[in-house]
């Protein structure tokens, strides 16, 4: 059934570097200014809200905030701020944080996880706004938010401080309430209530560069959440890594996962039309096969529905209870639909080639990426090379493109250049 396999080449693209110097010093200075403004009494408790998106470097960020708070005579603790992720349980959410290295020994502050919430109020459009009960009981809350394009909607405010305040810190109840309304308008509206409630001390807004490192960090007062999210979203769009190609006949993705994207595979990379069908098919990567799930996902393969094909090893790694919890909360059942499942990675690759060959009379344009976050190096077939922009260079790989004796795609060092 398989088409003749094209010659595959490893390519490196040069991204604009935008690294933030002295992240810890920047955060410490910003938080100190906010503490001076808030004037909390000695011994006051402060909750640090940490999400499930793998903010980099999350341990360094949380440890710095906890240290500054402790030096100021305050009592910091960490709360998970991840809606219904982690299976929608307190234990599951604490486990997600531990997987990211966030625990009392690493950050110097205890973790207090609960799914209980306090109602903050109701918006004019009928959204009931919730706040994590442990955070609500604190004297102040610090929200950590990675500002970036959202994977399911478009608006002037997408992922960032506002979203973390009402969906992340809303736990399952808050997330369900928000997802029953249009998020583009619901998130800013609900966040205005949380800001007005007086529970929030400040927010730490982070923008990451193409190498998943901080490019910008802002420590802002609650009343600046909306403006900060809107301004930094424009920067995040410019810095977000993408494949430098508008069209492929087929694309292989080695791994998807919740630590990669809220949708497992970022639709901003593989084509937002796969999530929102009314949008133009740009980029259009033809037949999409995903081969594995990251361990950090704990079996939550939300977003698998974006793919056309998947391997049996991925299907077998799914925790259907965790997947159901996430997709039902978000009312995004299409994201949980398991695509045609083939027995091996090699079978997925050969099927992509076969489908692509039937879809075009031109030499096959095939790509392979590690995931939708790590895009400095990627594989493409011979016919794609002529379309690569000037910031791309073909390089010698450490490991050839291929499969092992069990027909699993070789991942170790597969995206590394030869020394």
N, C-alpha and C positions, 0 to 999 in steps of 0.2 A: 504493500500500500504506500510506502514512504517514497517521497521524491528524493532525487539525488541531493545529498547534503551539500550546501554551499561552503566554500572556504570562509572561516570565521576569523576576525582580527580583533585584537584588544586595542582599545582607543582610550587615550586620556584627554579630557578637556580641561582647559585652564579657567578657573573661576576667579572672579574679582575677590581679592582678599579684603576682609573687613573685620579684623580681630579687635576686640576690646582689651586694651592694656589694663592690668591691675583690677580685675573684676572684684576681688575681695575688698580692696580699698574703695572702689567706686560704690559698692553696696553699703559698706560701713558708713561712709560719709553721708550717703543719701538717707539711710535709716536714722542716723543721728539727728539729721535735720527734722525728720518727721517726729521723732520722739520729743525734740525740743518744742515742736508745735503742739503736740498732743498733751504734754505734761502729765503723763500717767503717774500715779503715786507709787512709791517704793513697794515692791512685793506684788504689783499688779500682774495678772496672768495675760499672756499673749499667745494666741493660736497662730501657727504658721501653716497655711493651707497649701498642701502639695498634691499635685495632680498625677495622672497616670500616663502622661505623654512623653516621659523620658526626657524632660528638659535637661539640657546639657550645660554645665556639669551640676546636676541637681544636688549632690551631696555637698559640694563646695558652697553652693548658694545657701542651702538651708543651714549648714554649719556656721557660716558667716553671720547670718541673721540671728541665730540662737546665741552666738558669742556676744554680739553687740547688745542684745537684750539682757543677757546675764550680767554683762559689765555695767549696765545701767540700773542694776538692782531689780530687774523684772524676772518673771518666771515663764520662760517660753515652753511650749509644747507643740507637737506636730499633729495635725488632723489630715486624714485623706480627703481630698477634694476631687472626687472622680465620678460623681453621679451614681450610675448603677454598675460601674465596672467592678472587676474583682468578684464577679458572681452576685453582686448586690448584697454582700454580707460584710460585716465589720472585719471578720477574720480574713476574708478574701482581699479586702482593700489594704489591710495592714501587710498582708503577704506581698502584694504588688509593690508597696513601698520598700519592703525588705529586699525584694529582687533588684530594685534600683540602688540598694545600699543605704537606704534611709531608715535608720533605727537609732535607738538612744545612744549606743556606743559610738556611732559614726558622726552624729550631728550634735551630740551633747544636749539633747532634749527628748523627753519621752514621747511616744506615739499614743494618742488616744483616739481609737476608732469606734464609731457608732453609726448606725443607720437612722437613728432618731433625729428628728428635726423640730424646729420651732417655726411657726408661721410668721413671716414678716408682714404680710399683708396681701392685698389683691389689686392688680392693675386695672385700669379702666377697660381693658379688653378681656378681662376675666381670668388672667393668669394668677394662680395662687403661688406666691413666692415663699420658698422655704430656705432655712439656714440650719446647717449642721448643729445639733444640740450642744456638742462640746464647744464648738466655736461660739455659739450664742451665749454660753455661760462665761466665756472669757471676758476680760476687760478690754480687749482689743484683738483684731484679726488682721494678719498680713496675708494678702492674696498674691501668690506667685502665678503669673500667667505668661505663657509663650504666645506672642502675637504673631499670627500667621494667617494665610488664607484658609478658610474653612473648606471641608471636603464635601459639604452638602448644600450650601447656599451661597449667594452673593449679596453683599451689602457693604455700606461704609464702615460697619463694625462687624468683625467676624470672630475668630478665635482670639482670646486675650483676657484682660482683667475682668471685663463685664461678663463674659461667658463663664469664667471660673467662679465668679461671685454668686451666680444664680443656678448654673447647671452643676458645676463641680461641687460647690459647697451646699447645693440643694439636695445632695444625695439622691436616692431613687425617686422620692416624692417630688422633689423640685425638678429633676430631669424630666419626669413624666409630664408634669404640668407644663413645662416650657415646650416640649416637643409636640404637644397637642395644638400648638399655634405656630404661625410663620416665624422662624427663628430670626430672620433679618430685622424684624420689628420687635419681636418679643424679647430678645436678649437685652437690647438697650432699655426698653421700657421696664422690664423687671429689675435690671441692675440699678435703675434710678431709685427704686424702692429700697433696695438693700443699702445703697449709699446713704439714703436719707434716714435709715434706721439708727445710725450712730454706732453700729457694731464694728465697723471697719476702721482699722488704724491707718493702713496705707496699702499700696500695691507695688509689687516688683514686676515690671513689664520687661520681658526679654525678647530680643530679636536675634535669631541665629543665622549664621552665614551658611554657605553651601557645604561646609565641612562640619556642620552640627556643633559649632562653637559660638559663644556669645559675640555678637557684633555690636549690640547696643543694649544697655540696661538703664532703666529709669525707675527711680523710687519716688512714687507720687502719692499725693493725698487723695482720698476717695473721690472728692469732687472733680478730680482731673482724670478719672478712669476713662470716661467716654472720649474725651479729646485725645488722650494718649493712645488708646486703641486705634482710633481713626488715623492719627498721624503715622504711627508706627506700622500700620498695615501696608501703607504704600512702600515703605522701606523693605518690609518683609517680602512683598511681591517681587521687588527688584533683585533680592538676594537669594530667592528660593531656587534650589538646583532643579534643572530639568534636562531632559535629553535634547540635544541641539538638532532635532529632526522633526519634521512635521508628518512624515509618512513612513510607515513600515508595513510589510505584509504580515508580519507576525512578531510577537515579543514574548520572551521567556522571562519570568521573574523567579529568582531562586527562593526568596522568602517574602512572605507578608507577615504583618503582626501589629498588635496594638501599640507596641513601643516604636513602630515605624510611622504609623499614621492612625488617626481615629477610625479611618475606614480600612485599615489593614494595608491597602495599597492606595496611595494618594491620588485621587482623581485629577488633581491639578497636574499630575505627571502623566498618567496613562490616558487622560481625556475625560474632562468633566461630563461629556455627553454620555458616558457610561453610567453616571449617577443621575443626571438630569437629561433625559432623552431629547428634550426640545432644543438643546444647544447644538451648535455647529460641530461637526466631527473634526475638531482641531485640538490637539494632534490626533491623527488616525493611525493606530498601530495594528489594525487588522485583527488577527486572531491572537488572543491573549491567554497564555497558560501560566499558572502559578504552581510552584512545585513543593513548597514547604512552609511551615509556620514557625515563627520564632518561639523559643521556650518561654520568653517573657510574656507571651500572650496568654499563658495558662489555659490554652485550648479555645480561647475566644477568637474565632476566625471571621468576625464581622468584616464585611467587605468582600468576602469570597465570591459573592454574587456579581462582582464586577468582571470576573474572569469568564472565559469561554470554556476552558479546560482546567482540570487540576489533577494532581497525582494521588494515588491511593494513600501514600504516606501522609499527605496533608489531610485528606478526608478522615483518616484514622486518628489524627492528632486533635480533632475537634472535640471540645467539651460542649455538648449540645445544650446543657443547662445554662452555662455561662453565655453561650452565643444567643440563646433565646432571651435571657434577661436583658442583654444589651440591645438587641434589635427590637424587642417589644417596648422597652422604655423609649427608644428613639422613634418608634412607629415606622421603622425602615426595614420591613420584612424582606424586601427584595435583596438587601445586603447579606442575608443569610442563606440565600438559595444556592445550594451546592451545584456547581456546573457538572458537565459530563466528566466523570471520573475514570481515569485510565490507570492501568496497573503499575506503571513505572514512569520515572522522569523521561527515560528514553522514548517511551511510547507517546508521551505528551509532545516531545520535540518532533518526532516523526509525523505525528498527526498535524501539528502546526504546519510543517513543510508540505504535507499532502493537501491540506485545505488552502494554503497560500498558493500552491501551484495551480489549483483549480480556479483560483480567483484572479489570476493575472497571466498574461502572455510574456511578461518581462522577466529578466533574471530576478530571483527571489531577494527581497529586502527583509532580512531577519535581524532581530536584535536580542540581546540578553543583558539583564541588569541584576545586580545583587539584591536590591530592593529599591523602593521609590525614594529613599532618603540618601543613600550613598551612590552618587552618580558621577564621581570624578572619573572613574574608569568604567567602561562598558564594552560589550562585544557587538560587532556588526558583521554582516556578510560582505563579501567583496564588492557587490554592486552598490553598496551604500557609501563607500569611501569617497567617491567623487562629489558627494553632496555635503560632506562635513565642512563646517566653517573653519576659518583660519585659526581659531583657538583650540583646535583638536589635532592630536598627533597620534599616529599609529605606533604602538610600542610592542616590544617583545614580551610575551607573558612568561611568568615563572612556571605556570602549569598550563598545558594545552587544553583547549576546549574539548571536553569529552565526558565519558560516563565510566563508572567503575564496573566491577564484575556483576553487581546486583542491578545494573542499569540505572543507578542513581547518578545524577549529574555531579561532577567533581566540583566541590565548592572550595576546598582548602587551597588557598593562594591563587584561586582562579582569576582574581581581579588584580593581582599584584604584578608589577613589572619585573622583568629579569634584572637582577642587580648588576 
